[in-house]
Amino acid sequence: MKVAFFQPYLAVWRIQFLSRFISSAEYEVLVYDGGFSPRRDSKSISNNKAEFPVHKFFSFSPVLSFRGQEYPIFFSPFLIFRLFWDRPDVVVTEGEINFLNNVQIYLYCRLMGRRYVWWSLGKVRTRRKNLINLMFDPIVDHLLYGASCVMARTSYAKKYYTEVKRVAERKVIVAPNSMDNHKALQELDSSVVCRLREINPGYRTVLYVGALTVPKRPMDLLEAFNLLPWKEHKLQLWFVGDGPERENLQRRALEMGMGKSVLFFGKIFDGVGNYFEASDLVVVPGLGGLVINHAMIFGRPVVSRLADGTELDLVEDGKTGYLLDGYSIAELSDSIMKCLDPDTIQRMSVNARNKVVDYWNIDVMIERACECIEYKG
């Protein structure tokens, strides 16, 4: 069977999945890259190096803005011609955000009697419905219902598709959106971990990993950290990532007298696991998802607010971290403090690691992806 994966952009984590999928699954696999490059953040995107052949398309990628929300548009005008040239039996495509390209995939599959799999996290939990949705939802829904299977990234996504969109439950399969846990652990460097732990010996470390942008709310974490007894309890806060908020965060940390306890390491991809390993706790104060899985690969408990749905599967209050409903700085600070008790950290670390080993890992993700590809409705 010939299977094509279409991605508007090839992020590092998607390359990890595809590398392992290609080496383990018994399919002829084609990878299409829409070549989108973001303009507003430091997200990992196309042009990352892959160990497998990739066909990269010429694409248009305008970004619509409406009432404070941005809607990136992905369109690769020559996709349909490539599909007819390659003749894949199944196309696995990104869902809602890729609807213009999905029109081409829909037409190809209809004309050729082939199937496509809708791969998505469902509704973005922080996004409000507005006129843009009213305009495009009928098209998106038609494409969704035409898919042979829906590959949901989280249990929350499955619930959205079955309860809100009324897709048959048997047709929606959760393929946990996971980092390559094997690769992540193999990249650990004990000498780097030791150097990181020696930055402030005896300190406990709160870690943030991700782009430093307003939607991810890193400033909230800084303010919450300032409410902690960080001097008395020897606490430090690490920011691994970069973005437009970095300068504001650095300035605010200095204003609060935390210059030596708040450290900025910049954007790191290769070897980022060393920072998880050297830390005690990971906090997700705003939008995120994969970072939760990444943290738990290394047995790090997570305090998370509203993210992409991953937190509902992985973060259990008092077991693997704490899950917060709102945006209270005080509640965020209190939850961080609860996790930093040494006995609590040890217990939560075991539970977090077991979550990955038992359920949320790359092997389960590949197994479920194969189920979606084989499913014929």
C-alpha positions as CSV (number, residue, x, y, z in Angstrom):
1,M,0.0,0.0,0.0
2,K,1.2,3.5,-0.9
3,V,0.6,6.1,1.9
4,A,1.2,9.8,1.5
5,F,1.5,12.2,4.4
6,F,0.8,15.9,3.7
7,Q,2.1,18.5,6.2
8,P,1.7,22.3,5.7
9,Y,5.1,22.4,7.4
10,L,7.5,19.8,8.7
11,A,8.2,20.5,12.3
12,V,11.0,18.6,14.2
13,W,8.5,16.4,16.2
14,R,6.7,15.5,13.0
15,I,9.9,14.5,11.3
16,Q,10.7,12.3,14.4
17,F,7.3,10.5,14.0
18,L,7.7,10.0,10.2
19,S,11.2,8.7,10.5
20,R,10.2,6.0,12.9
21,F,6.9,5.3,11.1
22,I,8.7,4.8,7.8
23,S,11.3,2.5,9.3
24,S,8.7,0.4,11.2
25,A,5.5,0.3,9.1
26,E,5.1,-1.9,6.1
27,Y,4.0,0.8,3.6
28,E,5.5,2.7,0.8
29,V,5.5,6.1,2.3
30,L,5.5,9.5,0.5
31,V,6.0,12.8,2.5
32,Y,4.7,16.1,1.1
33,D,5.8,19.3,2.7
34,G,3.8,22.5,2.1
35,G,6.8,24.5,2.9
36,F,5.0,27.1,5.1
37,S,7.3,29.4,7.1
38,P,5.8,31.4,10.0
39,R,6.4,35.1,10.2
40,R,5.5,35.9,13.7
41,D,7.1,33.3,16.0
42,S,10.1,31.0,16.3
43,K,8.1,27.8,15.8
44,S,10.0,24.9,14.3
45,I,9.1,24.7,10.7
46,S,9.8,23.4,7.2
47,N,13.5,23.3,6.1
48,N,14.3,21.0,9.0
49,K,16.5,18.2,7.9
50,A,14.9,14.8,7.4
51,E,16.5,11.4,6.8
52,F,13.8,10.4,4.3
53,P,12.8,11.9,0.9
54,V,10.5,14.9,1.0
55,H,8.6,16.6,-1.8
56,K,8.4,20.2,-1.0
57,F,5.7,22.3,-2.7
58,F,5.5,25.9,-3.7
59,S,2.8,27.4,-1.5
60,F,0.9,30.5,-0.6
61,S,0.6,31.2,3.1
62,P,-1.3,34.4,3.9
63,V,-2.5,35.0,7.5
64,L,-5.9,36.4,8.1
65,S,-6.6,38.4,11.2
66,F,-10.0,38.9,12.6
67,R,-11.0,40.2,16.1
68,G,-7.6,39.5,17.6
69,Q,-7.4,35.9,16.2
70,E,-5.1,34.8,13.4
71,Y,-5.9,32.3,10.8
72,P,-3.0,31.0,8.7
73,I,-4.0,29.9,5.2
74,F,-2.0,27.0,3.6
75,F,-2.4,26.5,-0.1
76,S,-0.1,24.4,-2.4
77,P,-1.6,24.8,-5.9
78,F,0.3,21.9,-7.5
79,L,-0.6,19.3,-4.8
80,I,-3.4,17.8,-6.9
81,F,-1.1,17.2,-9.9
82,R,1.4,15.5,-7.6
83,L,-1.3,13.2,-6.2
84,F,-2.3,12.1,-9.7
85,W,1.4,11.5,-10.5
86,D,2.2,9.5,-7.4
87,R,-1.2,7.7,-7.0
88,P,-1.2,7.1,-3.2
89,D,-3.8,4.7,-1.9
90,V,-4.3,6.7,1.3
91,V,-3.5,10.3,2.1
92,V,-2.9,11.3,5.7
93,T,-3.5,15.0,6.0
94,E,-3.7,17.8,8.6
95,G,-7.3,18.7,9.4
96,E,-9.0,22.0,9.8
97,I,-6.0,24.3,9.3
98,N,-5.3,22.7,5.9
99,F,-8.7,22.9,4.4
100,L,-7.8,24.4,1.1
101,N,-5.3,21.7,0.4
102,N,-7.8,19.2,1.7
103,V,-10.2,20.2,-1.1
104,Q,-7.6,19.0,-3.6
105,I,-7.0,15.8,-1.6
106,Y,-10.8,15.2,-1.4
107,L,-11.2,15.6,-5.2
108,Y,-8.3,13.3,-5.9
109,C,-9.7,10.6,-3.6
110,R,-13.2,11.0,-5.0
111,L,-12.0,10.7,-8.6
112,M,-9.6,7.8,-8.0
113,G,-11.6,5.9,-5.4
114,R,-8.9,6.4,-2.7
115,R,-9.1,7.3,1.0
116,Y,-7.8,10.1,3.2
117,V,-7.3,10.3,7.0
118,W,-8.1,13.5,8.8
119,W,-5.3,14.1,11.4
120,S,-6.1,16.8,13.9
121,L,-6.4,18.0,17.5
122,G,-10.0,19.1,16.8
123,K,-11.0,22.5,18.2
124,V,-8.3,24.8,19.5
125,R,-9.6,25.3,23.0
126,T,-8.7,28.9,23.3
127,R,-10.1,30.0,19.9
128,R,-13.6,31.6,19.8
129,K,-16.1,31.0,17.0
130,N,-16.7,34.0,14.8
131,L,-17.6,35.1,11.2
132,I,-14.5,33.3,9.8
133,N,-15.8,30.0,11.1
134,L,-19.3,30.7,9.9
135,M,-17.9,31.2,6.4
136,F,-15.6,28.1,6.2
137,D,-17.1,25.6,8.6
138,P,-19.5,24.1,6.1
139,I,-16.6,23.3,3.7
140,V,-14.4,22.0,6.5
141,D,-17.2,19.8,7.8
142,H,-17.9,18.3,4.4
143,L,-14.2,17.4,4.1
144,L,-14.2,16.0,7.6
145,Y,-17.2,13.7,6.9
146,G,-15.6,12.5,3.7
147,A,-12.5,11.1,5.5
148,S,-12.3,7.4,5.9
149,C,-11.0,7.9,9.5
150,V,-10.3,10.7,11.9
151,M,-6.9,10.4,13.7
152,A,-7.4,12.4,16.9
153,R,-4.3,13.6,18.7
154,T,-5.9,13.5,22.1
155,S,-9.0,12.1,23.9
156,Y,-10.3,15.7,24.0
157,A,-10.2,15.8,20.2
158,K,-12.0,12.5,20.0
159,K,-14.7,13.8,22.3
160,Y,-15.1,16.9,20.1
161,Y,-15.4,14.9,16.9
162,T,-17.9,12.4,18.3
163,E,-20.0,14.7,20.5
164,V,-19.9,18.0,18.6
165,K,-19.3,17.0,15.0
166,R,-21.3,13.7,15.4
167,V,-18.7,11.6,13.7
168,A,-19.2,7.9,14.4
169,E,-17.1,6.8,17.4
170,R,-15.7,3.8,15.6
171,K,-14.3,6.1,12.9
172,V,-12.3,8.3,15.4
173,I,-9.1,6.7,16.7
174,V,-6.8,8.5,19.2
175,A,-3.1,8.4,18.1
176,P,-1.4,10.1,21.1
177,N,0.6,13.0,19.8
178,S,4.0,12.0,21.1
179,M,7.6,12.9,20.9
180,D,10.0,10.0,19.9
181,N,10.6,8.9,23.5
182,H,13.4,6.5,22.4
183,K,15.3,9.2,20.6
184,A,14.8,11.7,23.4
185,L,16.4,9.4,26.0
186,Q,19.2,8.5,23.7
187,E,20.2,12.1,23.3
188,L,20.9,12.6,27.0
189,D,24.5,13.7,27.8
190,S,25.4,13.2,31.4
191,S,28.2,15.7,31.3
192,V,25.8,18.4,30.0
193,V,23.2,17.5,32.7
194,C,25.9,17.8,35.4
195,R,27.0,21.2,34.1
196,L,23.4,22.4,34.2
197,R,22.9,21.2,37.7
198,E,26.1,23.0,38.8
199,I,24.8,26.4,37.6
200,N,23.3,26.9,41.1
201,P,24.2,23.8,43.2
202,G,21.5,22.8,45.6
203,Y,18.7,24.7,43.9
204,R,15.5,23.3,42.7
205,T,14.6,24.2,39.1
206,V,11.3,25.2,37.5
207,L,11.5,24.8,33.7
208,Y,9.7,26.4,30.8
209,V,10.3,25.1,27.3
210,G,8.7,26.8,24.3
211,A,8.4,29.9,22.2
212,L,8.4,33.1,24.3
213,T,5.2,34.5,22.9
214,V,2.2,36.2,24.5
215,P,-0.3,33.2,23.8
216,K,2.1,30.9,25.8
217,R,2.0,33.3,28.8
218,P,5.6,33.0,30.0
219,M,5.1,36.3,31.8
220,D,2.5,34.7,34.0
221,L,5.0,32.1,35.0
222,L,7.6,34.8,35.9
223,E,5.0,36.6,38.1
224,A,4.0,33.3,39.8
225,F,7.6,32.5,40.5
226,N,8.0,35.8,42.2
227,L,5.3,34.9,44.6
228,L,7.2,31.8,45.7
229,P,9.8,32.0,48.5
230,W,12.4,31.6,45.9
231,K,15.3,33.0,48.0
232,E,14.6,31.0,51.2
233,H,13.9,27.7,49.3
234,K,16.7,28.1,46.8
235,L,14.5,28.0,43.6
236,Q,15.5,29.0,40.1
237,L,13.5,29.4,36.9
238,W,14.8,28.4,33.5
239,F,13.4,29.7,30.2
240,V,14.4,27.5,27.2
241,G,13.1,29.1,24.0
242,D,13.1,32.4,22.3
243,G,10.6,34.9,20.9
244,P,9.3,38.5,21.1
245,E,8.6,38.3,24.8
246,R,12.2,37.5,25.8
247,E,13.2,41.1,26.3
248,N,10.1,41.9,28.4
249,L,10.8,38.9,30.6
250,Q,14.4,39.8,31.1
251,R,13.5,43.3,32.0
252,R,10.8,42.3,34.4
253,A,13.1,39.7,36.1
254,L,15.7,42.4,36.8
255,E,13.0,44.8,38.1
256,M,12.0,42.1,40.6
257,G,15.6,41.4,41.7
258,M,15.6,37.9,40.3
259,G,18.4,38.3,37.8
260,K,20.5,35.5,39.2
261,S,17.6,33.1,39.8
262,V,15.9,33.5,36.4
263,L,18.0,32.2,33.5
264,F,17.4,32.4,29.7
265,F,19.0,29.8,27.5
266,G,17.6,30.7,24.1
267,K,16.2,28.3,21.5
268,I,17.5,24.8,21.8
269,F,16.3,21.7,19.9
270,D,19.2,19.3,19.9
271,G,19.8,18.1,23.4
272,V,16.9,19.9,25.0
273,G,16.2,16.7,26.9
274,N,19.2,17.6,29.1
275,Y,17.3,20.6,30.4
276,F,14.3,18.4,31.3
277,E,16.6,15.9,33.0
278,A,18.4,18.7,35.0
279,S,15.1,20.3,36.2
280,D,12.6,19.3,38.9
281,L,9.3,20.5,37.5
282,V,7.9,21.8,34.1
283,V,5.3,24.5,33.9
284,V,3.0,25.1,30.9
285,P,1.4,28.5,31.7
286,G,-0.3,28.9,28.3
287,L,-0.8,27.2,24.9
288,G,1.2,24.0,24.5
289,G,0.9,20.3,24.3
290,L,3.9,18.3,23.2
291,V,6.1,19.8,25.9
292,I,4.0,17.9,28.5
293,N,4.8,14.6,26.9
294,H,8.4,15.7,26.5
295,A,8.7,16.5,30.2
296,M,7.1,13.2,31.2
297,I,9.5,11.2,29.1
298,F,12.1,12.3,31.6
299,G,9.8,11.7,34.6
300,R,9.1,15.4,35.2
301,P,5.8,16.4,36.8
302,V,3.9,19.2,35.0
303,V,1.8,22.1,36.2
304,S,-0.4,23.1,33.2
305,R,-3.2,25.5,32.4
306,L,-5.5,25.2,29.4
307,A,-3.4,23.7,26.6
308,D,-4.3,21.7,23.4
309,G,-6.0,18.8,25.2
310,T,-2.8,16.8,25.9
311,E,-2.9,18.0,29.5
312,L,-6.3,16.3,30.0
313,D,-4.7,12.9,29.1
314,L,-1.4,13.3,30.9
315,V,-1.7,15.7,33.9
316,E,-3.5,14.1,36.9
317,D,-3.9,16.3,40.0
318,G,-1.6,15.2,42.7
319,K,-0.3,12.3,40.6
320,T,1.6,13.6,37.7
321,G,1.3,17.3,38.4
322,Y,-1.6,19.8,38.7
323,L,-4.1,21.0,36.1
324,L,-5.5,24.6,36.4
325,D,-8.8,25.8,35.0
326,G,-8.2,29.5,35.0
327,Y,-5.4,32.1,34.8
328,S,-4.9,33.0,38.4
329,I,-1.3,33.9,39.1
330,A,-1.7,32.9,42.8
331,E,-3.1,29.5,41.9
332,L,-0.3,28.9,39.5
333,S,2.2,29.8,42.2
334,D,0.5,27.6,44.8
335,S,0.5,24.6,42.5
336,I,4.2,25.0,41.7
337,M,5.0,25.1,45.4
338,K,3.0,21.9,46.0
339,C,5.0,20.0,43.4
340,L,8.4,21.2,44.7
341,D,8.2,19.2,47.9
342,P,11.0,16.5,47.5
343,D,8.8,13.5,48.4
344,T,6.1,14.8,46.1
345,I,8.5,15.3,43.2
346,Q,9.8,11.7,43.6
347,R,6.3,10.2,43.6
348,M,5.1,12.3,40.7
349,S,8.2,11.6,38.7
350,V,7.5,7.8,38.8
351,N,3.9,8.4,37.8
352,A,4.8,10.7,35.0
353,R,7.3,8.3,33.5
354,N,4.8,5.5,33.7
355,K,2.3,7.5,31.8
356,V,4.7,7.6,28.8
357,V,5.8,4.0,29.1
358,D,2.3,2.6,29.4
359,Y,0.3,4.8,27.1
360,W,1.6,8.1,25.6
361,N,4.5,7.1,23.4
362,I,5.7,6.9,19.8
363,D,5.1,3.2,19.6
364,V,1.4,3.5,20.5
365,M,1.1,6.5,18.1
366,I,2.5,4.5,15.2
367,E,0.2,1.5,16.0
368,R,-2.9,3.8,16.1
369,A,-1.8,5.6,12.9
370,C,-1.7,2.2,11.1
371,E,-5.2,1.4,12.4
372,C,-6.4,4.7,10.9
373,I,-4.7,4.0,7.6
374,E,-6.2,0.5,7.4
375,Y,-9.7,1.6,8.5
376,K,-12.2,1.6,5.7
377,G,-15.4,2.7,7.5
